[in-house]
């Protein structure tokens, strides 16, 4: 394995109102040294900058990477990126599409289209079925932006190995790195081919660390063994790898006309006392985003928000967002919105679309897509109902909504989703399609389709 190109997030409009795209350039287990590399695309060539290096103690496992911002691009245009050496030889390639300057009107062309997926265990996808299914999806629904909302890697799998084996720091570095190298390197027609087509927004869930991180887990011996502090070592290494391979951004946003997106990391900054799941800085970002909405908002998180408390079982399985004190603060912010908020999430190993109406009349629509490649049959193939109300317990200053409706979509097999957005007059319309992950070469057809009205797209 040598070089990989992965289109990254758009620059946040709070930093750059033009929202140019970025691209991640990675060199895996291959020291680029003083190699003179350039990024070639339709508008010319851009020289690479200095590399950032993550290296394991074993002297072999290493990642050299950098993130480049591409400027001067035309709106809603697809560019072919090619990484070239000083002899003009191609080392890696990718496709990136810039943001449209407005939402398309119904009937005028392709809707603005995004991808939603979570829970990909490369060990259960030896033939690259996820990547090949993605590549076989119809051209008309190929996404411009992808949201991978957790468990892109399973650092704690296979569970039998980590349940009975303790590790040194050097062993953790090597083993956890190999999980990323194998996942990011799955090609041809594998997960790498999904990553390199269209902009990627990443958010982590527990398996970017370990099941129920940062708390102790019965099936991860290093997380609770009393001799040494391997839990802290594992947490540090996993965080470094997530930020190197996926993203260092805890909260980032972009807009398309009146539609605004927010990608939020609700895992990396959790406290083991179940107090918070995002930092104060990220919370302020959420607050600015909600109060600044001019139309519907789309928030991407690692676990469902329409959920009940896990209770004491959280010590054995995984705490959910409602188990944290900060959940009440987040719900109070959401309850104050004047606009529809769509929650995109994963984690639970089934697909579901649930809707509730807040006291203000605004809607919350939660779309769950999980898994892409199920880690273990023992933890899948079961669908779950949402709670009877939102929130499911009393939150001060919030009126509980008892109008939760569930769309006729109860799917618990491997899949991913596409979501299409357009304007019908001044109304934003979202079409959700669920696509099965299946082998072979048949044309891919959705197993579910629903059109949902998100309300007026411009504040009067």
C-alpha positions as CSV (number, residue, x, y, z in Angstrom):
1,X,0.0,0.0,0.0
2,X,1.2,3.5,-0.8
3,X,-0.9,6.5,-1.5
4,X,-4.6,7.3,-1.1
5,X,-6.7,10.3,-1.9
6,X,-9.9,10.9,0.1
7,X,-12.0,14.1,-0.5
8,X,-12.5,15.8,2.9
9,X,-15.0,18.2,4.3
10,X,-15.8,21.7,3.0
11,X,-14.3,24.5,5.0
12,X,-16.8,25.7,7.6
13,X,-18.7,28.9,6.6
14,X,-17.7,30.4,9.9
15,X,-14.1,30.2,8.7
16,X,-14.5,30.6,4.9
17,X,-17.9,31.7,3.4
18,X,-16.9,30.2,0.0
19,X,-16.8,26.7,1.6
20,X,-14.1,25.3,-0.6
21,X,-13.5,21.5,-0.5
22,X,-10.5,19.8,1.0
23,X,-8.7,16.6,0.1
24,X,-6.8,14.2,2.4
25,X,-3.6,12.8,0.9
26,X,-2.3,9.8,2.8
27,X,0.8,7.7,2.4
28,X,0.4,4.4,4.3
29,X,3.4,2.4,5.4
30,X,5.5,4.2,2.9
31,X,7.8,7.1,3.8
32,X,7.3,9.8,1.1
33,X,10.6,11.3,2.1
34,X,11.5,14.2,-0.2
35,X,9.3,13.0,-3.0
36,X,8.0,15.9,-5.1
37,X,4.3,15.2,-5.5
38,X,1.6,17.3,-7.1
39,X,-2.2,17.2,-7.1
40,X,-3.4,17.4,-10.7
41,X,-7.0,18.4,-11.6
42,X,-8.8,20.3,-14.4
43,X,-7.7,23.7,-13.2
44,X,-4.0,22.8,-13.1
45,X,-1.6,21.4,-10.5
46,X,-1.1,22.1,-6.8
47,X,2.1,21.1,-5.0
48,X,1.8,19.3,-1.8
49,X,2.9,20.8,1.5
50,X,4.7,19.3,4.4
51,X,3.7,15.9,5.7
52,X,2.4,15.2,9.2
53,X,3.6,11.8,10.4
54,X,2.1,9.2,12.8
55,X,4.4,6.3,13.4
56,X,4.2,3.2,15.6
57,X,7.1,2.1,17.8
58,X,7.7,-0.9,15.6
59,X,9.3,1.2,12.9
60,X,7.0,-0.1,10.2
61,X,3.5,1.1,10.7
62,X,3.3,4.7,9.8
63,X,1.0,7.3,8.2
64,X,2.2,10.4,6.4
65,X,-0.7,12.7,5.6
66,X,-1.8,16.2,4.8
67,X,-5.0,18.0,4.0
68,X,-5.1,20.4,1.1
69,X,-7.7,23.1,0.4
70,X,-8.8,23.4,-3.3
71,X,-9.6,27.0,-4.3
72,X,-11.0,28.7,-7.4
73,X,-13.4,25.8,-8.3
74,X,-16.7,26.3,-10.0
75,X,-19.9,25.5,-8.0
76,X,-21.5,22.1,-8.4
77,X,-18.8,20.8,-10.7
78,X,-17.1,17.4,-10.5
79,X,-13.3,17.4,-10.7
80,X,-10.9,14.4,-11.2
81,X,-8.0,14.5,-8.7
82,X,-4.8,12.7,-9.5
83,X,-1.8,12.4,-7.3
84,X,1.3,12.5,-9.6
85,X,5.0,11.9,-8.9
86,X,7.8,14.0,-10.4
87,X,7.8,11.7,-13.5
88,X,4.1,12.3,-14.1
89,X,3.0,8.8,-13.0
90,X,-0.3,8.5,-11.2
91,X,-0.1,7.3,-7.7
92,X,-3.8,7.8,-6.6
93,X,-7.0,9.3,-7.8
94,X,-10.4,10.6,-6.5
95,X,-13.5,12.5,-7.6
96,X,-14.8,15.6,-5.8
97,X,-17.9,17.7,-6.5
98,X,-18.2,21.3,-5.2
99,X,-21.3,22.6,-3.5
100,X,-24.2,24.1,-5.5
101,X,-24.8,27.7,-4.9
102,X,-28.5,27.0,-4.4
103,X,-30.9,24.0,-4.0
104,X,-32.2,22.7,-7.3
105,X,-35.8,23.3,-8.1
106,X,-38.0,20.3,-8.7
107,X,-37.8,19.2,-12.3
108,X,-34.7,21.3,-13.2
109,X,-32.1,18.6,-12.7
110,X,-30.5,16.3,-10.2
111,X,-31.4,17.1,-6.6
112,X,-28.6,17.8,-4.1
113,X,-27.8,14.3,-3.0
114,X,-26.0,13.0,0.1
115,X,-25.0,9.5,1.3
116,X,-25.6,8.2,4.9
117,X,-24.0,5.1,6.3
118,X,-22.5,3.6,9.4
119,X,-21.1,0.5,10.9
120,X,-18.6,-1.0,8.4
121,X,-16.5,-4.0,9.6
122,X,-14.1,-4.9,6.9
123,X,-13.7,-8.4,8.3
124,X,-17.2,-9.2,7.3
125,X,-16.9,-7.8,3.8
126,X,-13.9,-9.7,2.2
127,X,-15.3,-9.3,-1.3
128,X,-15.8,-5.5,-1.2
129,X,-19.6,-5.8,-1.3
130,X,-20.2,-2.4,0.2
131,X,-17.9,-0.7,-2.2
132,X,-19.2,-2.5,-5.3
133,X,-22.9,-1.9,-4.2
134,X,-22.1,1.8,-3.9
135,X,-20.5,1.8,-7.4
136,X,-23.5,0.0,-8.8
137,X,-26.1,2.6,-7.5
138,X,-27.7,4.6,-10.4
139,X,-25.9,7.6,-11.7
140,X,-28.9,9.7,-10.9
141,X,-28.5,9.2,-7.1
142,X,-24.7,9.2,-6.9
143,X,-24.0,11.4,-3.8
144,X,-22.1,14.6,-3.9
145,X,-21.4,14.4,-0.1
146,X,-21.2,11.4,2.2
147,X,-21.8,11.3,5.9
148,X,-20.1,8.3,7.6
149,X,-21.5,8.6,11.1
150,X,-19.6,6.1,13.1
151,X,-17.9,2.7,13.3
152,X,-16.1,3.2,10.0
153,X,-13.5,0.9,11.7
154,X,-13.9,-1.7,14.4
155,X,-10.7,-1.3,16.5
156,X,-11.9,-3.8,19.1
157,X,-12.8,-6.7,16.7
158,X,-12.6,-9.6,16.8
159,X,-14.1,-9.5,20.3
160,X,-12.6,-12.8,21.4
161,X,-9.1,-11.6,20.9
162,X,-9.6,-8.4,23.0
163,X,-11.7,-10.2,25.6
164,X,-8.8,-12.6,26.6
165,X,-5.6,-10.7,25.6
166,X,-3.8,-7.8,27.1
167,X,-1.6,-5.6,25.0
168,X,1.5,-3.4,25.4
169,X,1.4,0.1,24.0
170,X,3.5,-1.0,21.0
171,X,1.0,-3.9,20.3
172,X,-1.9,-1.5,20.5
173,X,-0.3,0.9,18.1
174,X,0.4,-1.8,15.5
175,X,-2.9,-3.6,15.8
176,X,-5.1,-0.5,15.8
177,X,-3.2,1.0,12.9
178,X,-3.6,-2.2,10.9
179,X,-7.4,-1.9,11.2
180,X,-7.3,1.5,9.5
181,X,-4.8,0.4,6.9
182,X,-6.9,-2.6,5.9
183,X,-10.2,-0.6,5.8
184,X,-8.8,2.4,3.9
185,X,-6.9,0.1,1.6
186,X,-9.8,-2.2,0.5
187,X,-9.7,-2.0,-3.3
188,X,-10.5,-2.6,-6.1
189,X,-14.2,-2.1,-5.8
190,X,-14.0,-1.8,-2.0
191,X,-14.4,0.7,0.8
192,X,-11.5,2.8,-0.6
193,X,-13.5,3.2,-3.8
194,X,-16.5,4.5,-1.8
195,X,-14.2,6.9,0.1
196,X,-12.6,8.4,-2.9
197,X,-15.8,9.4,-4.7
198,X,-17.3,12.5,-3.3
199,X,-16.7,14.6,-0.2
200,X,-16.6,12.8,3.1
201,X,-17.8,13.9,6.5
202,X,-16.7,11.6,9.3
203,X,-18.0,11.3,12.9
204,X,-17.0,8.5,15.3
205,X,-18.9,6.1,17.5
206,X,-17.7,3.7,20.0
207,X,-15.8,1.3,17.8
208,X,-13.5,4.0,16.6
209,X,-12.3,3.4,20.1
210,X,-13.8,0.3,21.7
211,X,-17.3,-0.8,22.6
212,X,-18.7,1.7,25.2
213,X,-15.6,4.0,25.1
214,X,-14.5,5.8,27.1
215,X,-16.0,3.5,29.8
216,X,-14.7,0.1,30.8
217,X,-16.0,-2.7,28.6
218,X,-16.3,-6.4,29.8
219,X,-15.2,-7.7,26.3
220,X,-12.1,-5.4,26.1
221,X,-9.7,-6.6,28.7
222,X,-7.3,-3.6,28.2
223,X,-10.1,-1.2,29.2
224,X,-10.4,-2.5,32.8
225,X,-7.2,-4.4,33.7
226,X,-5.9,-2.9,36.9
227,X,-2.2,-3.2,36.2
228,X,-1.1,-0.3,33.9
229,X,-3.3,2.2,32.3
230,X,-4.0,0.6,29.0
231,X,-7.4,2.2,28.7
232,X,-5.8,5.7,28.6
233,X,-3.2,4.4,26.1
234,X,-5.8,2.9,23.9
235,X,-7.9,6.0,24.0
236,X,-5.0,8.2,23.1
237,X,-3.8,6.0,20.2
238,X,-7.4,5.6,18.8
239,X,-8.0,9.4,19.0
240,X,-4.7,10.1,17.2
241,X,-5.6,7.6,14.4
242,X,-9.2,9.0,14.1
243,X,-7.9,12.5,13.8
244,X,-5.2,11.5,11.3
245,X,-7.3,9.2,9.0
246,X,-10.8,10.7,9.4
247,X,-11.1,14.2,10.8
248,X,-9.8,16.5,13.6
249,X,-13.0,18.5,13.5
250,X,-15.5,18.0,16.4
251,X,-18.2,20.1,14.8
252,X,-18.4,21.4,11.2
253,X,-21.1,22.7,9.0
254,X,-21.9,23.8,5.5
255,X,-25.0,25.3,3.7
256,X,-26.7,24.9,0.4
257,X,-29.2,27.8,0.0
258,X,-31.6,27.7,3.0
259,X,-30.6,24.2,3.9
260,X,-27.8,23.8,6.6
261,X,-25.8,20.8,7.7
262,X,-24.0,20.2,10.9
263,X,-21.7,17.2,11.5
264,X,-21.1,16.5,15.2
265,X,-18.7,14.2,17.1
266,X,-20.6,13.0,20.1
267,X,-18.1,10.3,21.2
268,X,-14.5,11.6,21.4
269,X,-15.1,14.0,24.2
270,X,-17.3,11.9,26.4
271,X,-16.8,11.9,30.2
272,X,-16.9,8.6,31.9
273,X,-19.2,10.0,34.6
274,X,-22.0,10.4,31.9
275,X,-21.9,14.2,32.2
276,X,-21.1,15.5,28.7
277,X,-20.6,14.0,25.2
278,X,-19.4,17.2,23.5
279,X,-17.2,20.1,24.7
280,X,-18.4,23.5,25.6
281,X,-17.0,24.8,22.3
282,X,-18.9,22.2,20.3
283,X,-22.0,23.0,22.2
284,X,-21.7,26.7,21.4
285,X,-21.3,25.7,17.7
286,X,-24.6,23.7,17.9
287,X,-26.3,26.7,19.6
288,X,-25.1,29.1,16.8
289,X,-26.2,26.6,14.2
290,X,-29.7,26.1,15.5
291,X,-30.4,29.7,16.2
292,X,-29.0,30.7,12.8
293,X,-31.1,28.4,10.7
294,X,-32.9,30.1,7.8
295,X,-34.7,26.9,6.8
296,X,-34.5,23.1,7.6
297,X,-31.3,21.9,9.3
298,X,-29.6,18.5,9.0
299,X,-27.6,17.3,12.1
300,X,-25.4,14.3,11.9
301,X,-24.6,12.5,15.2
302,X,-23.2,9.1,16.2
303,X,-26.2,7.7,18.1
304,X,-30.0,8.3,17.9
305,X,-31.6,11.2,19.7
306,X,-35.1,9.8,19.6
307,X,-34.0,7.2,22.2
308,X,-34.6,6.1,25.8
309,X,-32.0,5.9,28.6
310,X,-30.0,2.7,28.6
311,X,-30.0,2.6,32.4
312,X,-27.7,0.2,34.3
313,X,-27.2,-1.9,31.1
314,X,-24.9,0.9,29.9
315,X,-22.2,-0.5,32.1
316,X,-22.3,-3.7,30.0
317,X,-23.2,-2.5,26.5
318,X,-23.0,1.2,25.5
319,X,-24.3,4.4,26.9
320,X,-26.6,6.3,24.7
321,X,-27.0,10.1,24.4
322,X,-30.0,10.2,26.7
323,X,-27.8,8.7,29.5
324,X,-25.7,11.9,29.6
325,X,-26.6,15.0,31.7
326,X,-25.8,17.2,28.6
327,X,-28.6,15.5,26.6
328,X,-31.1,17.7,28.4
329,X,-29.2,20.8,27.3
330,X,-29.1,19.6,23.7
331,X,-32.9,18.9,23.8
332,X,-33.6,22.3,25.1
333,X,-31.8,23.8,22.1
334,X,-33.6,21.6,19.6
335,X,-37.0,22.3,21.2
336,X,-36.4,26.0,20.6
337,X,-36.1,25.7,16.8
338,X,-38.5,27.3,14.4
339,X,-37.5,24.9,11.6
340,X,-37.5,21.2,10.8
341,X,-34.4,19.5,12.0
342,X,-33.4,16.2,10.4
343,X,-31.2,13.9,12.5
344,X,-29.0,11.5,10.6
345,X,-27.4,8.8,12.6
346,X,-26.5,5.1,12.8
347,X,-25.0,2.7,15.5
348,X,-28.1,0.5,16.2
349,X,-27.8,-2.0,13.4
350,X,-31.2,-1.3,11.7
351,X,-32.7,1.4,9.5
352,X,-35.6,3.6,10.7
353,X,-37.3,6.9,10.0
354,X,-39.3,8.4,12.9
355,X,-40.9,11.8,13.1
356,X,-42.3,13.9,16.0
357,X,-43.8,17.4,16.2
358,X,-42.5,19.8,18.8
359,X,-44.7,22.1,20.9
360,X,-43.5,24.9,18.6
361,X,-45.0,23.0,15.6
362,X,-41.5,22.3,14.1
363,X,-40.7,18.7,13.2
364,X,-37.9,16.4,14.2
365,X,-37.2,13.7,11.6
366,X,-34.7,11.1,12.6
367,X,-33.2,8.9,9.9
368,X,-31.1,5.9,11.0
369,X,-28.9,3.9,8.6
370,X,-27.0,1.0,10.1
371,X,-25.1,-1.3,9.3
372,X,-23.2,-1.3,6.1
373,X,-21.3,-4.5,7.0
374,X,-22.6,-6.1,10.3
375,X,-19.8,-6.9,12.7
376,X,-21.4,-10.0,14.2
377,X,-24.7,-11.7,13.6
378,X,-25.3,-11.9,17.3
379,X,-25.8,-8.1,17.5
380,X,-28.0,-7.6,14.4
381,X,-31.1,-8.5,12.4
382,X,-33.4,-7.0,14.9
383,X,-35.4,-3.8,14.4
384,X,-36.2,-1.4,17.3
385,X,-39.2,1.0,17.9
386,X,-38.5,4.6,19.0
387,X,-39.8,5.7,22.4
388,X,-43.4,6.7,22.8
389,X,-42.5,10.4,23.4
390,X,-39.7,12.9,22.8
391,X,-37.9,13.3,25.0
392,X,-38.7,9.9,26.7
393,X,-38.4,11.5,30.1
394,X,-39.0,14.8,31.7
395,X,-36.5,17.5,30.7
396,X,-36.9,20.9,32.4
397,X,-38.4,23.6,30.2
398,X,-39.2,21.1,27.4
399,X,-42.8,20.0,26.5
400,X,-42.8,16.3,25.7
401,X,-44.0,15.4,22.3
402,X,-46.3,12.3,22.2
403,X,-46.8,12.4,18.4
404,X,-43.9,10.1,17.2
405,X,-44.7,8.5,13.9
406,X,-42.7,5.7,12.2
407,X,-42.4,5.4,8.5
408,X,-43.1,1.9,7.1
409,X,-39.4,1.1,6.9
410,X,-38.2,-1.7,9.2
411,X,-34.9,-2.9,7.8
412,X,-32.2,-4.7,9.6
413,X,-29.9,-6.0,6.9
414,X,-26.8,-4.4,5.5
415,X,-27.6,-1.2,3.6
416,X,-26.8,2.5,3.1
417,X,-29.0,5.5,2.2
418,X,-29.2,8.4,-0.1
419,X,-31.1,11.6,0.7
420,X,-32.1,13.9,-2.1
421,X,-32.9,17.6,-1.5
422,X,-34.7,20.1,-3.8
423,X,-37.0,23.1,-3.7
424,X,-40.7,22.8,-4.6
425,X,-41.5,26.5,-4.7
426,X,-40.3,27.7,-1.3
427,X,-40.6,24.3,0.3
428,X,-37.6,22.0,0.9
429,X,-38.4,18.4,0.0
430,X,-36.3,15.4,1.0
431,X,-36.4,12.0,-0.7
432,X,-34.9,9.1,1.3
433,X,-33.9,5.9,-0.4
434,X,-32.4,2.8,1.3
435,X,-30.1,0.7,-0.9
436,X,-29.3,-3.0,-0.1
437,X,-25.7,-4.1,0.2
438,X,-25.7,-7.2,-2.1
439,X,-23.0,-9.1,-3.9
440,X,-22.7,-10.0,-7.6
441,X,-23.4,-7.5,-10.4
442,X,-27.2,-6.9,-10.5
443,X,-28.5,-3.4,-10.9
444,X,-29.1,-1.9,-7.5
445,X,-32.7,-0.9,-6.7
446,X,-33.8,0.8,-3.5
447,X,-35.7,-1.3,-0.8
448,X,-37.5,1.8,0.4
449,X,-38.3,5.3,-0.9
450,X,-40.1,8.1,0.9
451,X,-40.6,11.8,0.0
452,X,-40.8,14.1,3.1
453,X,-41.8,17.7,3.2
454,X,-39.3,19.7,5.4
455,X,-41.2,23.0,5.3
456,X,-40.4,26.5,4.1
457,X,-36.9,27.0,3.0
458,X,-36.5,30.7,3.7
459,X,-37.4,32.5,6.9
460,X,-40.0,35.2,6.2
